[in-house]
Amino acid sequence: MTQQTTTFLSAVYAAEKIPLTDAELARFAGRYPLARAAADSMFELAEAKYESPATVFSALARNPGGPQ
């Protein structure tokens, strides 16, 4: 856990007005590098690097062949 990670996480939680105890901050900061590395590894896949975003789901009810 680095001071930079702790400062970053404190700022994120404070910006969202989420209360965070020192114990929670220490636990999250300890796990953050692993989570960050896992997220970054997704962009290392050549097949996914330039892929377009997923289709957006529309929650509107549709009736194929009938009135919309």
C-alpha positions in Angstrom: 0.0 0.0 0.0 1.5 3.3 -1.0 0.6 6.8 0.1 -0.4 7.6 -3.5 -2.9 4.8 -3.5 -4.3 5.8 -0.1 -4.7 9.4 -1.2 -6.4 8.4 -4.5 -8.9 6.1 -2.8 -9.6 8.7 -0.1 -10.3 11.3 -2.7 -12.6 9.0 -4.7 -14.7 8.0 -1.7 -14.8 11.6 -0.4 -16.0 12.9 -3.8 -18.8 10.4 -3.7 -19.6 11.2 -0.1 -19.1 7.6 0.9 -17.9 7.2 4.6 -14.7 5.2 4.9 -13.0 4.1 8.1 -9.3 3.8 8.4 -9.6 0.0 8.5 -11.7 0.0 5.3 -9.2 2.3 3.6 -6.3 0.1 4.5 -8.1 -3.0 3.2 -9.1 -1.3 -0.1 -5.7 0.2 -0.6 -4.0 -3.2 -0.1 -6.2 -4.8 -2.7 -6.3 -1.9 -5.2 -3.0 -2.7 -7.0 -4.3 -6.2 -7.8 -7.7 -4.9 -9.0 -6.0 -2.2 -11.1 -3.6 -4.8 -12.7 -6.6 -7.0 -13.6 -8.5 -4.2 -15.1 -5.4 -3.0 -17.1 -4.8 -6.6 -18.4 -8.0 -6.5 -20.3 -6.5 -4.0 -22.7 -3.5 -6.2 -23.3 -5.6 -8.6 -25.4 -5.0 -7.7 -29.0 -8.5 -8.9 -30.0 -10.1 -6.5 -27.5 -7.8 -3.5 -27.8 -9.7 -1.6 -30.5 -13.1 -3.3 -30.2 -16.1 -1.0 -30.2 -18.2 -0.8 -27.0 -21.0 -3.2 -26.3 -24.4 -2.6 -27.7 -26.6 -0.5 -25.5 -29.7 -2.3 -24.3 -32.9 -0.4 -24.7 -35.5 -1.1 -22.0 -38.4 0.0 -24.3 -41.0 -2.7 -24.9 -41.2 -3.6 -28.5 -43.6 -5.8 -30.4 -42.1 -7.1 -33.6 -44.7 -7.2 -36.2 -47.2 -5.2 -34.2 -47.7 -1.5 -33.2 -44.8 0.1 -31.4 
